[in-house]
């Protein structure tokens, strides 16, 4: 690997998240370029490569890892594959950007972090909310003292369910909406408050709409208590119709701010006929809709990947690390345990023999 010029990137995966990764690098091309994509699904990698002018295609990600010029890989595969792929990439000397959640278990998280450190490569956690412009601005104001001492932060992400079928299979995903999107809110509150110790987790969850396709929860509410007295509230749903909704609220002794990730960048639109694309997860475009513009930029994806590429070159220090992902993993454990028992769970929390986080909720009858 040259260590000069644009960082050469390989993408593992070929569907929704992989497409976002490739497009994010294309939007901010000065620091990195995607040179390869790997996916075992026939035709998928070729389709993504054609869309983004990616020169090399692989059906086996290990063959892609053998390419000498690739310096960094992004992992956009099902959750149960994250640990194995990260370890393989680290052993091949590649820096790693791993999609959320980091993995399935705390044992996997520890092994991923240890392997990357031992091999001298970066393990970067793909939490785009750390880079979403509105949310970054809210944190800047809080850090400047605009609200005095912040005592509560809320983050909410809701829509009607994920794109790929594997999300609905808890054996592949590890859980339902709390795993899929609660990880964002946990990381956001932790980051926004400058990573204080998390004292306890209380969570309620249920399956209201999608019980015919998943054992996972499709609605969850989580309360985080921090050592400094602040509270984080994380609300998530796969049961909300009408497309993506993503917002925050910040409350301090001297002020408050609200940010809606999409509505401030939408065009209120009425159409009798419908049209192409409005916003992520919106199923139809007839009637009143809110098509967005610069969607990936509003989410923070290009800024995130640009930052990670600069980290590979030593120009910046990672803002989202494997250690952040591990904290999120521990809270996921505690959240499912709390929902399963109906009680607050104190951290640190590391139960033995957990295969997938959601089993701590699915086994609730035996915990009663």
VENVENTA-V388533 format. One record per helix or strand. SS is the DSSP state (helix for helix, strand for strand). FROM is the first residue (numbers start at 1). TO is the last residue. Records with the same first field share a line. If there is no record, write none. Layout:
SS: FROM-TO, FROM-TO
This chain:
strand: 7-12, 32-38, 56-58, 72-75, 95-99, 123-126, 150-158, 198-206, 219-226, 231-237, 245-252, 255-260, 266-271, 287-292, 321-321, 345-346
helix: 16-27, 44-52, 61-65, 79-91, 106-119, 128-130, 133-143, 165-168, 170-173, 177-192, 263-265, 295-299, 301-312, 322-341, 359-362, 364-367
